[in-house]
Amino acid sequence: MIHGSGEVLAKLLFRKDEEHETIVEYAASASEVGILVWSLLASKDYNDAESLLLGELDRNFDFEVYDTGWEFFYALEKMSDEELFNHGYSREQIWEGERRLVAILMDKCGLRE
């Protein structure tokens, strides 16, 4: 399981072995988050991509990352139920992710649901 964007970056860019425990403090830029999310989507790691995306938005809200979130969930919506299921994901997770995007934005704007 991927625990943070620094570890994701190390894994993808430096082929870091997950067996070695390293603490990496790193605030990813919006473009780096987007690259990581799309890389994880391409490798069919939908859950890791969602965790990275929503975690980054919770930590460091950015409208560019927020837009990436909507594009990410839209890309998942276009997939078949079978494709999603084969990679440990579901339509319900898409809808829940979209609800979380709205909740994060409302929270950042000081609005309540």
Biotite code that builds the C-alpha atoms (Angstrom):
import biotite.structure as struc

atoms = struc.array([
    struc.Atom([0.000, 0.000, 0.000], chain_id="A", res_id=1, res_name="MET", atom_name="CA", element="C"),
    struc.Atom([1.245, 3.428, -0.830], chain_id="A", res_id=2, res_name="ILE", atom_name="CA", element="C"),
    struc.Atom([1.309, 5.765, 2.169], chain_id="A", res_id=3, res_name="HIS", atom_name="CA", element="C"),
    struc.Atom([2.217, 9.130, 0.695], chain_id="A", res_id=4, res_name="GLY", atom_name="CA", element="C"),
    struc.Atom([3.110, 11.023, -2.414], chain_id="A", res_id=5, res_name="SER", atom_name="CA", element="C"),
    struc.Atom([6.817, 10.962, -1.532], chain_id="A", res_id=6, res_name="GLY", atom_name="CA", element="C"),
    struc.Atom([6.779, 7.180, -1.462], chain_id="A", res_id=7, res_name="GLU", atom_name="CA", element="C"),
    struc.Atom([4.776, 7.055, -4.701], chain_id="A", res_id=8, res_name="VAL", atom_name="CA", element="C"),
    struc.Atom([7.286, 9.362, -6.348], chain_id="A", res_id=9, res_name="LEU", atom_name="CA", element="C"),
    struc.Atom([10.186, 7.232, -5.098], chain_id="A", res_id=10, res_name="ALA", atom_name="CA", element="C"),
    struc.Atom([8.472, 4.043, -6.277], chain_id="A", res_id=11, res_name="LYS", atom_name="CA", element="C"),
    struc.Atom([7.606, 5.328, -9.758], chain_id="A", res_id=12, res_name="LEU", atom_name="CA", element="C"),
    struc.Atom([10.632, 7.452, -10.558], chain_id="A", res_id=13, res_name="LEU", atom_name="CA", element="C"),
    struc.Atom([13.412, 5.691, -8.712], chain_id="A", res_id=14, res_name="PHE", atom_name="CA", element="C"),
    struc.Atom([12.029, 2.150, -8.724], chain_id="A", res_id=15, res_name="ARG", atom_name="CA", element="C"),
    struc.Atom([12.322, 2.181, -4.936], chain_id="A", res_id=16, res_name="LYS", atom_name="CA", element="C"),
    struc.Atom([11.847, -1.246, -3.422], chain_id="A", res_id=17, res_name="ASP", atom_name="CA", element="C"),
    struc.Atom([8.874, -1.291, -1.015], chain_id="A", res_id=18, res_name="GLU", atom_name="CA", element="C"),
    struc.Atom([10.805, -3.534, 1.398], chain_id="A", res_id=19, res_name="GLU", atom_name="CA", element="C"),
    struc.Atom([13.013, -0.617, 2.463], chain_id="A", res_id=20, res_name="HIS", atom_name="CA", element="C"),
    struc.Atom([11.303, 1.698, 4.908], chain_id="A", res_id=21, res_name="GLU", atom_name="CA", element="C"),
    struc.Atom([12.114, 5.349, 4.232], chain_id="A", res_id=22, res_name="THR", atom_name="CA", element="C"),
    struc.Atom([10.338, 8.415, 5.512], chain_id="A", res_id=23, res_name="ILE", atom_name="CA", element="C"),
    struc.Atom([10.041, 11.027, 2.803], chain_id="A", res_id=24, res_name="VAL", atom_name="CA", element="C"),
    struc.Atom([8.596, 14.443, 3.577], chain_id="A", res_id=25, res_name="GLU", atom_name="CA", element="C"),
    struc.Atom([7.583, 15.934, 0.268], chain_id="A", res_id=26, res_name="TYR", atom_name="CA", element="C"),
    struc.Atom([4.819, 18.276, -0.820], chain_id="A", res_id=27, res_name="ALA", atom_name="CA", element="C"),
    struc.Atom([4.006, 17.370, -4.397], chain_id="A", res_id=28, res_name="ALA", atom_name="CA", element="C"),
    struc.Atom([3.078, 20.068, -6.885], chain_id="A", res_id=29, res_name="SER", atom_name="CA", element="C"),
    struc.Atom([-0.260, 19.885, -8.665], chain_id="A", res_id=30, res_name="ALA", atom_name="CA", element="C"),
    struc.Atom([1.412, 18.726, -11.882], chain_id="A", res_id=31, res_name="SER", atom_name="CA", element="C"),
    struc.Atom([3.337, 16.005, -10.035], chain_id="A", res_id=32, res_name="GLU", atom_name="CA", element="C"),
    struc.Atom([0.136, 14.786, -8.387], chain_id="A", res_id=33, res_name="VAL", atom_name="CA", element="C"),
    struc.Atom([-1.520, 14.682, -11.806], chain_id="A", res_id=34, res_name="GLY", atom_name="CA", element="C"),
    struc.Atom([1.360, 12.697, -13.305], chain_id="A", res_id=35, res_name="ILE", atom_name="CA", element="C"),
    struc.Atom([1.268, 10.230, -10.423], chain_id="A", res_id=36, res_name="LEU", atom_name="CA", element="C"),
    struc.Atom([-2.529, 9.820, -10.577], chain_id="A", res_id=37, res_name="VAL", atom_name="CA", element="C"),
    struc.Atom([-2.500, 9.219, -14.341], chain_id="A", res_id=38, res_name="TRP", atom_name="CA", element="C"),
    struc.Atom([0.467, 6.831, -14.021], chain_id="A", res_id=39, res_name="SER", atom_name="CA", element="C"),
    struc.Atom([-1.379, 4.815, -11.388], chain_id="A", res_id=40, res_name="LEU", atom_name="CA", element="C"),
    struc.Atom([-4.542, 4.852, -13.519], chain_id="A", res_id=41, res_name="LEU", atom_name="CA", element="C"),
    struc.Atom([-2.568, 3.586, -16.525], chain_id="A", res_id=42, res_name="ALA", atom_name="CA", element="C"),
    struc.Atom([-1.117, 0.776, -14.415], chain_id="A", res_id=43, res_name="SER", atom_name="CA", element="C"),
    struc.Atom([-4.662, -0.021, -13.228], chain_id="A", res_id=44, res_name="LYS", atom_name="CA", element="C"),
    struc.Atom([-3.928, 0.824, -9.585], chain_id="A", res_id=45, res_name="ASP", atom_name="CA", element="C"),
    struc.Atom([-7.272, 2.593, -9.201], chain_id="A", res_id=46, res_name="TYR", atom_name="CA", element="C"),
    struc.Atom([-7.421, 2.416, -5.401], chain_id="A", res_id=47, res_name="ASN", atom_name="CA", element="C"),
    struc.Atom([-3.892, 3.791, -4.981], chain_id="A", res_id=48, res_name="ASP", atom_name="CA", element="C"),
    struc.Atom([-4.625, 6.587, -7.456], chain_id="A", res_id=49, res_name="ALA", atom_name="CA", element="C"),
    struc.Atom([-7.781, 7.540, -5.569], chain_id="A", res_id=50, res_name="GLU", atom_name="CA", element="C"),
    struc.Atom([-5.999, 7.441, -2.198], chain_id="A", res_id=51, res_name="SER", atom_name="CA", element="C"),
    struc.Atom([-3.185, 9.638, -3.489], chain_id="A", res_id=52, res_name="LEU", atom_name="CA", element="C"),
    struc.Atom([-5.555, 12.117, -5.095], chain_id="A", res_id=53, res_name="LEU", atom_name="CA", element="C"),
    struc.Atom([-7.944, 12.514, -2.162], chain_id="A", res_id=54, res_name="LEU", atom_name="CA", element="C"),
    struc.Atom([-5.118, 12.493, 0.366], chain_id="A", res_id=55, res_name="GLY", atom_name="CA", element="C"),
    struc.Atom([-3.330, 15.305, -1.459], chain_id="A", res_id=56, res_name="GLU", atom_name="CA", element="C"),
    struc.Atom([-6.534, 17.325, -1.634], chain_id="A", res_id=57, res_name="LEU", atom_name="CA", element="C"),
    struc.Atom([-7.095, 16.867, 2.100], chain_id="A", res_id=58, res_name="ASP", atom_name="CA", element="C"),
    struc.Atom([-3.516, 17.967, 2.876], chain_id="A", res_id=59, res_name="ARG", atom_name="CA", element="C"),
    struc.Atom([-2.929, 20.690, 0.300], chain_id="A", res_id=60, res_name="ASN", atom_name="CA", element="C"),
    struc.Atom([-6.069, 21.766, -1.549], chain_id="A", res_id=61, res_name="PHE", atom_name="CA", element="C"),
    struc.Atom([-5.338, 22.988, -5.068], chain_id="A", res_id=62, res_name="ASP", atom_name="CA", element="C"),
    struc.Atom([-7.896, 23.656, -7.813], chain_id="A", res_id=63, res_name="PHE", atom_name="CA", element="C"),
    struc.Atom([-5.669, 21.999, -10.425], chain_id="A", res_id=64, res_name="GLU", atom_name="CA", element="C"),
    struc.Atom([-5.583, 18.806, -8.353], chain_id="A", res_id=65, res_name="VAL", atom_name="CA", element="C"),
    struc.Atom([-9.334, 19.151, -7.790], chain_id="A", res_id=66, res_name="TYR", atom_name="CA", element="C"),
    struc.Atom([-9.861, 19.271, -11.579], chain_id="A", res_id=67, res_name="ASP", atom_name="CA", element="C"),
    struc.Atom([-7.626, 16.213, -11.927], chain_id="A", res_id=68, res_name="THR", atom_name="CA", element="C"),
    struc.Atom([-9.957, 14.488, -9.467], chain_id="A", res_id=69, res_name="GLY", atom_name="CA", element="C"),
    struc.Atom([-13.004, 15.065, -11.638], chain_id="A", res_id=70, res_name="TRP", atom_name="CA", element="C"),
    struc.Atom([-11.118, 13.942, -14.745], chain_id="A", res_id=71, res_name="GLU", atom_name="CA", element="C"),
    struc.Atom([-9.916, 10.826, -12.893], chain_id="A", res_id=72, res_name="PHE", atom_name="CA", element="C"),
    struc.Atom([-13.416, 9.814, -11.768], chain_id="A", res_id=73, res_name="PHE", atom_name="CA", element="C"),
    struc.Atom([-14.805, 10.569, -15.242], chain_id="A", res_id=74, res_name="TYR", atom_name="CA", element="C"),
    struc.Atom([-12.194, 8.240, -16.765], chain_id="A", res_id=75, res_name="ALA", atom_name="CA", element="C"),
    struc.Atom([-13.278, 5.529, -14.322], chain_id="A", res_id=76, res_name="LEU", atom_name="CA", element="C"),
    struc.Atom([-16.967, 6.130, -15.123], chain_id="A", res_id=77, res_name="GLU", atom_name="CA", element="C"),
    struc.Atom([-16.281, 5.347, -18.790], chain_id="A", res_id=78, res_name="LYS", atom_name="CA", element="C"),
    struc.Atom([-14.898, 1.900, -17.879], chain_id="A", res_id=79, res_name="MET", atom_name="CA", element="C"),
    struc.Atom([-17.016, -1.217, -17.835], chain_id="A", res_id=80, res_name="SER", atom_name="CA", element="C"),
    struc.Atom([-18.124, -2.772, -14.555], chain_id="A", res_id=81, res_name="ASP", atom_name="CA", element="C"),
    struc.Atom([-16.016, -5.801, -15.449], chain_id="A", res_id=82, res_name="GLU", atom_name="CA", element="C"),
    struc.Atom([-12.868, -3.703, -15.946], chain_id="A", res_id=83, res_name="GLU", atom_name="CA", element="C"),
    struc.Atom([-13.412, -1.980, -12.615], chain_id="A", res_id=84, res_name="LEU", atom_name="CA", element="C"),
    struc.Atom([-14.145, -5.269, -10.818], chain_id="A", res_id=85, res_name="PHE", atom_name="CA", element="C"),
    struc.Atom([-11.077, -6.977, -12.288], chain_id="A", res_id=86, res_name="ASN", atom_name="CA", element="C"),
    struc.Atom([-8.914, -4.307, -10.668], chain_id="A", res_id=87, res_name="HIS", atom_name="CA", element="C"),
    struc.Atom([-10.640, -4.169, -7.274], chain_id="A", res_id=88, res_name="GLY", atom_name="CA", element="C"),
    struc.Atom([-12.827, -1.144, -7.891], chain_id="A", res_id=89, res_name="TYR", atom_name="CA", element="C"),
    struc.Atom([-16.565, -0.501, -8.257], chain_id="A", res_id=90, res_name="SER", atom_name="CA", element="C"),
    struc.Atom([-19.108, 2.055, -9.463], chain_id="A", res_id=91, res_name="ARG", atom_name="CA", element="C"),
    struc.Atom([-20.004, 2.711, -5.826], chain_id="A", res_id=92, res_name="GLU", atom_name="CA", element="C"),
    struc.Atom([-16.387, 3.703, -5.154], chain_id="A", res_id=93, res_name="GLN", atom_name="CA", element="C"),
    struc.Atom([-16.549, 6.166, -8.056], chain_id="A", res_id=94, res_name="ILE", atom_name="CA", element="C"),
    struc.Atom([-19.696, 7.761, -6.637], chain_id="A", res_id=95, res_name="TRP", atom_name="CA", element="C"),
    struc.Atom([-18.215, 7.868, -3.139], chain_id="A", res_id=96, res_name="GLU", atom_name="CA", element="C"),
    struc.Atom([-15.042, 9.478, -4.527], chain_id="A", res_id=97, res_name="GLY", atom_name="CA", element="C"),
    struc.Atom([-17.084, 12.126, -6.316], chain_id="A", res_id=98, res_name="GLU", atom_name="CA", element="C"),
    struc.Atom([-19.012, 12.830, -3.099], chain_id="A", res_id=99, res_name="ARG", atom_name="CA", element="C"),
    struc.Atom([-15.687, 13.218, -1.274], chain_id="A", res_id=100, res_name="ARG", atom_name="CA", element="C"),
    struc.Atom([-14.509, 15.707, -3.904], chain_id="A", res_id=101, res_name="LEU", atom_name="CA", element="C"),
    struc.Atom([-17.592, 17.826, -3.305], chain_id="A", res_id=102, res_name="VAL", atom_name="CA", element="C"),
    struc.Atom([-17.190, 17.540, 0.488], chain_id="A", res_id=103, res_name="ALA", atom_name="CA", element="C"),
    struc.Atom([-13.513, 18.560, 0.305], chain_id="A", res_id=104, res_name="ILE", atom_name="CA", element="C"),
    struc.Atom([-14.373, 21.625, -1.790], chain_id="A", res_id=105, res_name="LEU", atom_name="CA", element="C"),
    struc.Atom([-17.222, 22.606, 0.543], chain_id="A", res_id=106, res_name="MET", atom_name="CA", element="C"),
    struc.Atom([-14.937, 22.213, 3.547], chain_id="A", res_id=107, res_name="ASP", atom_name="CA", element="C"),
    struc.Atom([-12.207, 24.348, 1.950], chain_id="A", res_id=108, res_name="LYS", atom_name="CA", element="C"),
    struc.Atom([-14.795, 27.032, 1.130], chain_id="A", res_id=109, res_name="CYS", atom_name="CA", element="C"),
    struc.Atom([-16.191, 26.969, 4.661], chain_id="A", res_id=110, res_name="GLY", atom_name="CA", element="C"),
    struc.Atom([-19.523, 25.503, 3.586], chain_id="A", res_id=111, res_name="LEU", atom_name="CA", element="C"),
    struc.Atom([-21.281, 22.568, 5.194], chain_id="A", res_id=112, res_name="ARG", atom_name="CA", element="C"),
    struc.Atom([-23.301, 19.887, 3.432], chain_id="A", res_id=113, res_name="GLU", atom_name="CA", element="C"),
])
